[in-house]
Every structure is written in C-alpha cells, then in structure tokens.
Amino acid sequence: MEIGPWPCPLTLAEGFFENKAGVGAYRGSFLVHYLDRLVYPNISVDVLIVCGVAVCVLNLAVYARRYGKYRRKMPSSSLF
C-alpha cells in the first residue's frame, strides 16, 4: 500500500461498514477524526501558553541543575 496508489483495505472495509450502519464516512485523516479532541482539547490559548512556558522553565531548570553538577565534578584547571 505504501509504494502504490492503492487505498488501505482496512480503510475500505471501515467505509463499507460505516455506510451499512448508516453512519456517514468521515473525510480526512484518522488522527484528525479520532484523536483531535484528545490531543487538542478545548483549552483556552492562555492556559496553553502558561503550560508551554512552564514546561520550558522546568526543562531549563533540569538542564541547569545537571550542568551545575557537571561543573562541580570537573577539576578547576580543565574548565577552559
């Protein structure tokens, strides 16, 4: 399926059974259809910005701490 222009047989089967059940087949990708609300829940932009900044600050703190431990273990003559 990857090297040719053919559709995935499972996608065709899914569309067939959705039509049989009276459910309209979705248009678009699997991820957008099924996982969009899980990955991108309805959260305000402000909350997303605060969370993003918090993750960056936490990451920077972890790296700063590890770098500080690394510097303390090095002999002072080999710094530069």
MIROPA-531537 format. One line per field, with one value per residue (C-alpha): residue number from 1; residue in one letter; x, y, z. Coordinates in steps of 0.001 Angstrom, whole numbers. Example, Ala and Ser with C-alpha at 12.3 -4.5 7.8 and 13.67 -1.06 7.14 Angstrom:
% residues 2
pos 1|2
code a|s
east 12300|13670
north -4500|-1060
up 7800|7140
***
This chain:
% residues 80
pos 1|2|3|4|5|6|7|8|9|10|11|12|13|14|15|16|17|18|19|20|21|22|23|24|25|26|27|28|29|30|31|32|33|34|35|36|37|38|39|40|41|42|43|44|45|46|47|48|49|50|51|52|53|54|55|56|57|58|59|60|61|62|63|64|65|66|67|68|69|70|71|72|73|74|75|76|77|78|79|80
code m|e|i|g|p|w|p|c|p|l|t|l|a|e|g|f|f|e|n|k|a|g|v|g|a|y|r|g|s|f|l|v|h|y|l|d|r|l|v|y|p|n|i|s|v|d|v|l|i|v|c|g|v|a|v|c|v|l|n|l|a|v|y|a|r|r|y|g|k|y|r|r|k|m|p|s|s|s|l|f
east 0|2867|4530|1434|-1617|-3963|-6056|-5657|-8013|-8926|-9976|-12175|-13717|-14318|-16077|-18182|-19375|-19984|-22210|-24046|-24650|-25941|-23021|-21513|-17897|-15555|-13393|-9835|-7171|-7561|-5693|-7810|-11029|-10361|-7588|-8072|-10107|-7732|-4579|-6042|-8810|-10893|-8488|-8033|-4943|-3856|-3757|-1765|755|1152|1649|4160|6178|6071|7405|10225|11149|11131|13310|15743|15904|16713|19491|20889|20988|22694|25202|25910|26604|28842|30826|31333|32767|35284|38718|39103|42163|40251|37413|38927
north 0|2358|2107|2158|4344|1805|2607|632|-2387|-1656|1867|467|-2052|652|2846|-87|-960|2675|3058|-181|1125|4443|6398|8862|8110|10827|12846|13438|11603|9084|11276|14326|12345|10275|11906|15637|16203|14074|15771|19260|19558|22710|24687|28446|29895|31460|28078|26571|29432|29095|25326|25751|28307|26090|23112|25242|26632|23139|21846|24729|24105|20420|21258|23996|21598|18891|21400|22624|19062|18507|21701|20773|17372|18838|19890|23664|23530|21857|24381|26341
up 0|734|-2660|-4841|-5337|-3706|-651|2552|2633|6253|5320|2566|4967|7557|4976|3795|7302|8223|5152|6018|9543|8238|9615|7199|6446|7614|5302|6340|8238|11047|13520|12887|13058|16182|18162|17588|20741|22805|21558|21250|23834|24031|26208|26100|24463|27754|29504|26620|26786|30560|30238|27421|29380|32493|30533|29103|32538|34048|31222|31644|35413|34877|32421|34694|37630|35590|34233|37763|38943|35916|36626|40293|39329|36878|38163|38070|35788|32944|32633|29732
***
